[in-house]
């Protein structure tokens, strides 16, 4: 089981990303628009850098829904390989059969 503080920190980041998504997207559109004057684009870049760092989508870490483990994460199932194996052995994942020979 992962530290609760790490999982909570990641959840706070997710909330910040949702909160600032529209503002961030609008500022990025201004910065990338080459037809606008350089001064206006620079002002938009400064406003973008003034936003909280944790409001960037790239700062979110994929974590297992079951254990909170940050590594060996399957996106489709939203869980780590270890949790998948445990639940597969118990028969809790439909269509998954643990192979053994």
MISETOR-278487 format. One record per residue: residue in three letters; x, y, z of N, C-alpha, C, O, CB in turn. Coordinates in steps of 0.02 Angstrom, whole numbers, plus 50000, padded with zeros to 5 digits. Glycine has a CB too. Example, Ala and Ser with C-alpha at 12.3 -4.5 7.8 and 13.67 -1.06 7.14 Angstrom:
- ALA | 50660 | 49716 | 50390 | 50615 | 49775 | 50390 | 50660 | 49835 | 50390 | 50712 | 49834 | 50423 | 50565 | 49776 | 50452
- SER | 50642 | 49888 | 50354 | 50684 | 49947 | 50357 | 50645 | 50002 | 50394 | 50670 | 50057 | 50402 | 50704 | 49970 | 50286
This chain:
- UNK | 50042 | 49941 | 50000 | 50000 | 50000 | 50000 | 50044 | 50062 | 50000 | 50092 | 50066 | 50039 | 49952 | 50000 | 50061
- UNK | 50028 | 50109 | 49957 | 50067 | 50171 | 49952 | 50051 | 50217 | 50011 | 50000 | 50209 | 50045 | 50052 | 50207 | 49886
- UNK | 50096 | 50264 | 50022 | 50084 | 50312 | 50076 | 50021 | 50352 | 50060 | 50011 | 50373 | 50003 | 50145 | 50359 | 50085
- UNK | 49982 | 50363 | 50109 | 49919 | 50400 | 50101 | 49933 | 50471 | 50078 | 49895 | 50499 | 50039 | 49879 | 50401 | 50165
- UNK | 49987 | 50501 | 50103 | 50003 | 50570 | 50084 | 50018 | 50575 | 50010 | 50000 | 50625 | 49979 | 50063 | 50595 | 50125
- UNK | 50052 | 50525 | 49981 | 50067 | 50527 | 49910 | 50004 | 50522 | 49868 | 49997 | 50557 | 49817 | 50115 | 50470 | 49891
- UNK | 49959 | 50479 | 49888 | 49896 | 50472 | 49852 | 49854 | 50535 | 49857 | 49825 | 50557 | 49807 | 49855 | 50412 | 49880
- UNK | 49852 | 50565 | 49916 | 49814 | 50627 | 49926 | 49844 | 50685 | 49887 | 49808 | 50727 | 49859 | 49811 | 50645 | 50000
- UNK | 49910 | 50689 | 49884 | 49944 | 50741 | 49846 | 49925 | 50736 | 49772 | 49913 | 50787 | 49739 | 50021 | 50735 | 49855
- UNK | 49923 | 50675 | 49748 | 49904 | 50664 | 49678 | 49831 | 50684 | 49666 | 49814 | 50712 | 49614 | 49914 | 50590 | 49659
- UNK | 49787 | 50670 | 49714 | 49717 | 50690 | 49708 | 49709 | 50765 | 49708 | 49667 | 50792 | 49672 | 49676 | 50660 | 49766
- UNK | 49749 | 50800 | 49749 | 49748 | 50874 | 49749 | 49770 | 50901 | 49681 | 49742 | 50949 | 49656 | 49793 | 50902 | 49804
- UNK | 49820 | 50869 | 49652 | 49843 | 50889 | 49586 | 49788 | 50881 | 49534 | 49779 | 50924 | 49491 | 49905 | 50849 | 49565
- UNK | 49752 | 50825 | 49538 | 49697 | 50814 | 49491 | 49644 | 50869 | 49496 | 49618 | 50893 | 49445 | 49665 | 50745 | 49504
- UNK | 49628 | 50889 | 49557 | 49579 | 50943 | 49567 | 49604 | 51009 | 49538 | 49566 | 51045 | 49505 | 49564 | 50951 | 49643
- UNK | 49668 | 51024 | 49548 | 49696 | 51086 | 49521 | 49696 | 51086 | 49445 | 49682 | 51137 | 49414 | 49767 | 51096 | 49547
- UNK | 49711 | 51029 | 49415 | 49710 | 51023 | 49343 | 49640 | 51037 | 49316 | 49633 | 51074 | 49267 | 49734 | 50953 | 49320
- UNK | 49590 | 51009 | 49348 | 49520 | 51021 | 49327 | 49501 | 51094 | 49336 | 49466 | 51123 | 49294 | 49472 | 50977 | 49366
- UNK | 49524 | 51124 | 49390 | 49506 | 51193 | 49406 | 49536 | 51242 | 49355 | 49502 | 51289 | 49335 | 49530 | 51211 | 49476
- UNK | 49598 | 51231 | 49335 | 49633 | 51279 | 49292 | 49636 | 51259 | 49219 | 49670 | 51293 | 49179 | 49703 | 51289 | 49317
- UNK | 49603 | 51205 | 49199 | 49609 | 51179 | 49131 | 49589 | 51230 | 49078 | 49625 | 51240 | 49029 | 49565 | 51117 | 49123
- UNK | 49532 | 51263 | 49086 | 49507 | 51310 | 49036 | 49554 | 51371 | 49030 | 49570 | 51393 | 48975 | 49436 | 51332 | 49053
- UNK | 49574 | 51397 | 49087 | 49618 | 51456 | 49088 | 49685 | 51440 | 49055 | 49711 | 51479 | 49016 | 49629 | 51480 | 49160
- UNK | 49711 | 51381 | 49071 | 49775 | 51359 | 49044 | 49771 | 51350 | 48968 | 49816 | 51371 | 48931 | 49796 | 51293 | 49076
- UNK | 49716 | 51321 | 48945 | 49707 | 51309 | 48874 | 49701 | 51375 | 48835 | 49729 | 51382 | 48781 | 49644 | 51266 | 48862
- UNK | 49666 | 51423 | 48864 | 49659 | 51488 | 48831 | 49726 | 51524 | 48826 | 49743 | 51552 | 48774 | 49608 | 51531 | 48869
- UNK | 49764 | 51523 | 48880 | 49830 | 51556 | 48879 | 49878 | 51521 | 48831 | 49917 | 51554 | 48797 | 49860 | 51557 | 48950
- UNK | 49876 | 51455 | 48829 | 49919 | 51419 | 48782 | 49902 | 51434 | 48710 | 49946 | 51439 | 48668 | 49914 | 51343 | 48795
- UNK | 49837 | 51443 | 48696 | 49816 | 51460 | 48628 | 49844 | 51528 | 48607 | 49865 | 51537 | 48550 | 49739 | 51460 | 48623
- UNK | 49845 | 51575 | 48654 | 49872 | 51642 | 48640 | 49947 | 51637 | 48628 | 49973 | 51667 | 48581 | 49857 | 51691 | 48698
- UNK | 49982 | 51599 | 48670 | 50054 | 51593 | 48664 | 50074 | 51561 | 48597 | 50123 | 51581 | 48567 | 50083 | 51551 | 48722
- UNK | 50036 | 51511 | 48575 | 50052 | 51475 | 48513 | 50030 | 51510 | 48449 | 50052 | 51492 | 48395 | 50021 | 51406 | 48516
- UNK | 49988 | 51561 | 48455 | 49962 | 51596 | 48397 | 50015 | 51645 | 48370 | 50027 | 51697 | 48400 | 49897 | 51634 | 48414
- UNK | 50045 | 51627 | 48314 | 50100 | 51667 | 48285 | 50076 | 51732 | 48254 | 50117 | 51777 | 48242 | 50136 | 51625 | 48233
- UNK | 50011 | 51739 | 48241 | 49985 | 51800 | 48210 | 49979 | 51858 | 48259 | 49975 | 51915 | 48238 | 49918 | 51786 | 48178
- UNK | 49979 | 51843 | 48324 | 49974 | 51895 | 48375 | 50042 | 51929 | 48385 | 50094 | 51900 | 48372 | 49949 | 51865 | 48441
- UNK | 50041 | 51991 | 48410 | 50105 | 52026 | 48424 | 50144 | 51991 | 48480 | 50115 | 51960 | 48524 | 50092 | 52099 | 48442
- UNK | 50209 | 51997 | 48476 | 50253 | 51963 | 48523 | 50241 | 51986 | 48595 | 50248 | 51946 | 48642 | 50326 | 51975 | 48504
- UNK | 50224 | 52050 | 48605 | 50213 | 52076 | 48673 | 50153 | 52041 | 48706 | 50155 | 52022 | 48765 | 50201 | 52152 | 48672
- UNK | 50099 | 52033 | 48667 | 50039 | 52001 | 48693 | 50053 | 51927 | 48710 | 50030 | 51902 | 48761 | 49980 | 52007 | 48643
- UNK | 50089 | 51894 | 48666 | 50107 | 51824 | 48678 | 50151 | 51817 | 48740 | 50145 | 51769 | 48778 | 50142 | 51794 | 48616
- UNK | 50196 | 51865 | 48749 | 50241 | 51863 | 48807 | 50202 | 51874 | 48871 | 50215 | 51841 | 48922 | 50296 | 51917 | 48800
- UNK | 50153 | 51920 | 48870 | 50111 | 51931 | 48929 | 50072 | 51867 | 48947 | 50065 | 51849 | 49006 | 50061 | 51990 | 48916
- UNK | 50046 | 51833 | 48895 | 50010 | 51771 | 48907 | 50056 | 51718 | 48936 | 50036 | 51678 | 48978 | 49978 | 51746 | 48840
- UNK | 50119 | 51717 | 48913 | 50168 | 51669 | 48940 | 50182 | 51683 | 49014 | 50190 | 51636 | 49053 | 50233 | 51672 | 48899
- UNK | 50186 | 51746 | 49032 | 50197 | 51764 | 49102 | 50138 | 51744 | 49145 | 50148 | 51720 | 49201 | 50210 | 51839 | 49108
- UNK | 50077 | 51754 | 49120 | 50018 | 51734 | 49157 | 50016 | 51658 | 49165 | 49996 | 51633 | 49218 | 49954 | 51759 | 49122
- UNK | 50036 | 51623 | 49113 | 50038 | 51550 | 49115 | 50088 | 51525 | 49167 | 50074 | 51477 | 49203 | 50055 | 51522 | 49047
- UNK | 50145 | 51558 | 49171 | 50196 | 51537 | 49219 | 50177 | 51557 | 49291 | 50204 | 51530 | 49339 | 50264 | 51567 | 49201
- UNK | 50130 | 51604 | 49298 | 50108 | 51624 | 49364 | 50057 | 51575 | 49394 | 50044 | 51576 | 49455 | 50077 | 51695 | 49361
- UNK | 50028 | 51533 | 49353 | 49981 | 51483 | 49378 | 50018 | 51431 | 49420 | 50078 | 51422 | 49412 | 49943 | 51448 | 49318
- UNK | 49983 | 51397 | 49465 | 50016 | 51346 | 49506 | 50046 | 51291 | 49463 | 50016 | 51270 | 49413 | 49966 | 51316 | 49557
- UNK | 50104 | 51268 | 49483 | 50138 | 51214 | 49445 | 50096 | 51151 | 49443 | 50094 | 51116 | 49392 | 50206 | 51200 | 49474
- UNK | 50064 | 51136 | 49498 | 50025 | 51074 | 49502 | 49960 | 51077 | 49461 | 49922 | 51028 | 49460 | 50008 | 51059 | 49573
- UNK | 49947 | 51133 | 49428 | 49889 | 51136 | 49385 | 49904 | 51111 | 49315 | 49860 | 51110 | 49272 | 49862 | 51208 | 49382
- UNK | 49966 | 51092 | 49302 | 49986 | 51063 | 49238 | 49968 | 50989 | 49237 | 49981 | 50953 | 49286 | 50062 | 51073 | 49224
- UNK | 49939 | 50966 | 49182 | 49916 | 50897 | 49177 | 49975 | 50847 | 49182 | 49966 | 50791 | 49205 | 49879 | 50887 | 49111
- UNK | 50033 | 50868 | 49160 | 50092 | 50824 | 49160 | 50114 | 50805 | 49230 | 50149 | 50755 | 49238 | 50149 | 50858 | 49123
- UNK | 50093 | 50843 | 49281 | 50115 | 50830 | 49350 | 50075 | 50773 | 49383 | 50094 | 50749 | 49437 | 50108 | 50893 | 49391
- UNK | 50021 | 50751 | 49351 | 49981 | 50697 | 49380 | 50017 | 50630 | 49369 | 50043 | 50617 | 49314 | 49909 | 50695 | 49349
- UNK | 50018 | 50589 | 49420 | 50050 | 50524 | 49416 | 49995 | 50471 | 49415 | 49950 | 50472 | 49457 | 50099 | 50512 | 49476
- UNK | 49999 | 50425 | 49367 | 49950 | 50370 | 49365 | 49964 | 50323 | 49424 | 50020 | 50300 | 49433 | 49954 | 50331 | 49298
- UNK | 49913 | 50310 | 49463 | 49920 | 50266 | 49521 | 49865 | 50213 | 49521 | 49811 | 50224 | 49495 | 49917 | 50307 | 49587
- UNK | 49882 | 50157 | 49549 | 49836 | 50101 | 49555 | 49776 | 50122 | 49599 | 49785 | 50152 | 49652 | 49871 | 50037 | 49585
- UNK | 49716 | 50105 | 49576 | 49656 | 50122 | 49614 | 49651 | 50080 | 49678 | 49621 | 50102 | 49727 | 49593 | 50112 | 49570
- UNK | 49679 | 50021 | 49676 | 49673 | 49975 | 49733 | 49725 | 49990 | 49786 | 49708 | 49998 | 49845 | 49680 | 49903 | 49709
- UNK | 49788 | 49994 | 49766 | 49843 | 50000 | 49813 | 49876 | 50068 | 49815 | 49909 | 50085 | 49865 | 49894 | 49949 | 49798
- UNK | 49869 | 50108 | 49762 | 49903 | 50172 | 49759 | 49973 | 50168 | 49731 | 50009 | 50218 | 49729 | 49905 | 50204 | 49827
- UNK | 49994 | 50108 | 49709 | 50061 | 50098 | 49682 | 50071 | 50139 | 49618 | 50028 | 50137 | 49574 | 50074 | 50023 | 49669
- UNK | 50127 | 50176 | 49613 | 50137 | 50219 | 49555 | 50169 | 50185 | 49494 | 50167 | 50213 | 49439 | 50179 | 50277 | 49574
- UNK | 50197 | 50126 | 49503 | 50232 | 50094 | 49447 | 50195 | 50032 | 49424 | 50152 | 50005 | 49458 | 50303 | 50076 | 49468
- UNK | 50213 | 50009 | 49363 | 50183 | 49950 | 49332 | 50107 | 49958 | 49330 | 50070 | 49915 | 49354 | 50202 | 49885 | 49371
- UNK | 50085 | 50014 | 49302 | 50014 | 50034 | 49301 | 49985 | 50017 | 49232 | 50012 | 50037 | 49181 | 50006 | 50109 | 49317
- UNK | 49929 | 49981 | 49232 | 49892 | 49967 | 49170 | 49837 | 50019 | 49163 | 49791 | 50022 | 49204 | 49863 | 49894 | 49169
- UNK | 49841 | 50060 | 49111 | 49792 | 50114 | 49102 | 49721 | 50088 | 49092 | 49673 | 50115 | 49120 | 49811 | 50157 | 49043
- UNK | 49716 | 50035 | 49053 | 49650 | 50008 | 49038 | 49612 | 49985 | 49100 | 49552 | 49994 | 49105 | 49656 | 49951 | 48989
- UNK | 49649 | 49956 | 49147 | 49618 | 49929 | 49207 | 49624 | 49975 | 49268 | 49592 | 49964 | 49319 | 49648 | 49862 | 49223
- UNK | 49666 | 50026 | 49262 | 49679 | 50074 | 49316 | 49705 | 50040 | 49379 | 49686 | 50058 | 49435 | 49615 | 50113 | 49332
- UNK | 49748 | 49990 | 49370 | 49778 | 49957 | 49427 | 49848 | 49932 | 49409 | 49866 | 49926 | 49351 | 49734 | 49900 | 49452
- UNK | 49886 | 49917 | 49461 | 49954 | 49892 | 49451 | 49954 | 49818 | 49436 | 49903 | 49783 | 49445 | 49997 | 49907 | 49513
- UNK | 50010 | 49794 | 49413 | 50016 | 49723 | 49395 | 50007 | 49678 | 49455 | 49979 | 49623 | 49449 | 50084 | 49709 | 49363
- UNK | 50029 | 49701 | 49514 | 50024 | 49660 | 49575 | 49951 | 49654 | 49596 | 49928 | 49599 | 49613 | 50066 | 49692 | 49632
- UNK | 49914 | 49709 | 49596 | 49843 | 49707 | 49614 | 49804 | 49667 | 49563 | 49757 | 49631 | 49581 | 49815 | 49778 | 49619
- UNK | 49823 | 49672 | 49500 | 49789 | 49634 | 49447 | 49799 | 49559 | 49458 | 49751 | 49520 | 49451 | 49815 | 49654 | 49378
- UNK | 49859 | 49539 | 49476 | 49872 | 49468 | 49488 | 49833 | 49442 | 49548 | 49804 | 49388 | 49546 | 49947 | 49457 | 49499
- UNK | 49833 | 49482 | 49601 | 49797 | 49462 | 49662 | 49722 | 49452 | 49647 | 49692 | 49401 | 49664 | 49806 | 49514 | 49718
- UNK | 49693 | 49503 | 49615 | 49621 | 49499 | 49600 | 49606 | 49445 | 49548 | 49553 | 49414 | 49550 | 49595 | 49567 | 49575
- UNK | 49653 | 49435 | 49501 | 49644 | 49382 | 49451 | 49644 | 49313 | 49483 | 49606 | 49269 | 49463 | 49698 | 49386 | 49399
- UNK | 49688 | 49304 | 49532 | 49692 | 49240 | 49567 | 49628 | 49226 | 49607 | 49607 | 49169 | 49614 | 49752 | 49238 | 49614
- UNK | 49598 | 49279 | 49632 | 49535 | 49272 | 49669 | 49474 | 49264 | 49624 | 49420 | 49247 | 49647 | 49526 | 49332 | 49715
- UNK | 49484 | 49277 | 49559 | 49429 | 49272 | 49511 | 49386 | 49335 | 49510 | 49329 | 49333 | 49489 | 49386 | 49213 | 49528
- UNK | 49414 | 49392 | 49532 | 49375 | 49453 | 49536 | 49378 | 49494 | 49471 | 49339 | 49541 | 49463 | 49400 | 49496 | 49593
- UNK | 49423 | 49476 | 49425 | 49428 | 49512 | 49361 | 49397 | 49467 | 49307 | 49423 | 49413 | 49294 | 49502 | 49531 | 49344
- UNK | 49342 | 49489 | 49276 | 49309 | 49448 | 49226 | 49354 | 49437 | 49165 | 49385 | 49484 | 49140 | 49243 | 49481 | 49204
- UNK | 49356 | 49375 | 49142 | 49394 | 49359 | 49082 | 49468 | 49348 | 49094 | 49505 | 49333 | 49046 | 49386 | 49412 | 49033
- UNK | 49492 | 49354 | 49155 | 49563 | 49346 | 49169 | 49574 | 49278 | 49202 | 49544 | 49261 | 49253 | 49590 | 49403 | 49214
- UNK | 49619 | 49240 | 49172 | 49636 | 49175 | 49200 | 49711 | 49173 | 49212 | 49750 | 49184 | 49165 | 49614 | 49117 | 49153
- UNK | 49732 | 49159 | 49273 | 49803 | 49155 | 49289 | 49831 | 49091 | 49260 | 49806 | 49037 | 49273 | 49816 | 49159 | 49366
- UNK | 49884 | 49098 | 49220 | 49913 | 49039 | 49191 | 49963 | 49007 | 49240 | 49998 | 49043 | 49276 | 49948 | 49056 | 49125
- UNK | 49965 | 48942 | 49241 | 50014 | 48907 | 49281 | 50030 | 48841 | 49246 | 49985 | 48809 | 49218 | 49988 | 48894 | 49354
- UNK | 50092 | 48821 | 49248 | 50112 | 48758 | 49216 | 50166 | 48724 | 49255 | 50188 | 48671 | 49235 | 50134 | 48770 | 49145
